[in-house]
Amino acid sequence: MTEQLKVRPIVDGLDDVPDPLRMFYEKGADEKFHLQLDGEPAGFTKASDLQEAQAKLAEFRENNRSLNQRLKTFDGIDPAEYAALKAKPATDPKVTELETAAAAEKARAAAAEEELATARGALADERLRNAVNYEFSKSNGRPDARQFMEQRARDAGFTVGPDGQITNDKTFSQSEPGAKLTLAEFMAGELVTSKFAFQSSLGGGAHHAGGAPARRVISRHDPLAVGAELEAIAAGKVEVR
């Protein structure tokens, strides 16, 4: 912080004295300059000159006090740093570039999250569809009624849980109080409720109207179902689509 300017009564040379005050110093026997304020300073011939000089001195002192007061406002601020900040553009191009890149990355991440959620939803939908079709085929369901039965299962509350298993938090078992409804029990109920969606059974096995054995249909996208029915597939009893 700039020190307050003081008027010294004795100086070694006039270079140490502000220009407006030099007229008030007089060289003494000690070769130093002494401040003279009691009478007219050296070089003055009229009282008006002295009054004018005194007025300038008073003005100088007032300006000095004002300057020091203003300097206190900037105490602790590096003038060079302040000037650099003032000259710096309001928006730093580098900062703008980083902010733009961050915003773009955030948008890409949001798009990736949305895409992942869509893929997970499609996978869960496919898993539920395969599970319903598997139970529907085992119950000799009509191929043209598969979509109808899929919707019936969804309406009954069947979904795919986080672990990938088929679950139902909406409907409970009628045979086991407190237990969740299973697809097998659901399909058994649909044999009565939606009888038209199933093919008639003759004797000990299911047949088409013409007497040919009806083949169950399972999805080729369900490796578990395919693996469990390898013998039936080889025997022509199960069709993979």
C-alpha angles and dihedrals in degrees: 000000000000113000119238112264111245130195107231119208094217127032134174093229141002091247086078091058126079111251096247090058102046092090089065094060124086127191113245136202089270089063089246128114119249127201111245116199104142098076139008112313121241112283096028117122101168135050089230089061090055093048091050091050092048090051090052090049091052090049091049092051092049092050089048092054091047092049093051091049091053091048090058088063089062096044110145095014117119106228091211092051091047091051091049092051092047092051093046115102115259089244118038108222090217092053091047090051092051092047091050092049091048092050091049091049091049090051091050091050091050091049091049091050090050092048091049092050090050091050092049090049092050091048092049091048091051092048092051092046092052093047093050092046090050093055091040092053092048088055091052094253120182112259091225091056097056095103091048091053092046090057091046089055092050091048089052089059104259114154139155114260127218089267091056094251124130110252140170122207094167105057128040132206118271093204096047112040113221094015122113119253112261126213091244092055091043091053092048088056091048089058085071102029097044100024092153090066092065132071118241119262120226121198114322097337142042120264139179119246089266093055098256115132113261115236121220117234125221130178119259087217092067107078092179093057092044092050092050093051101044094119093046090048091051090048091052093244095114127047122207116213 
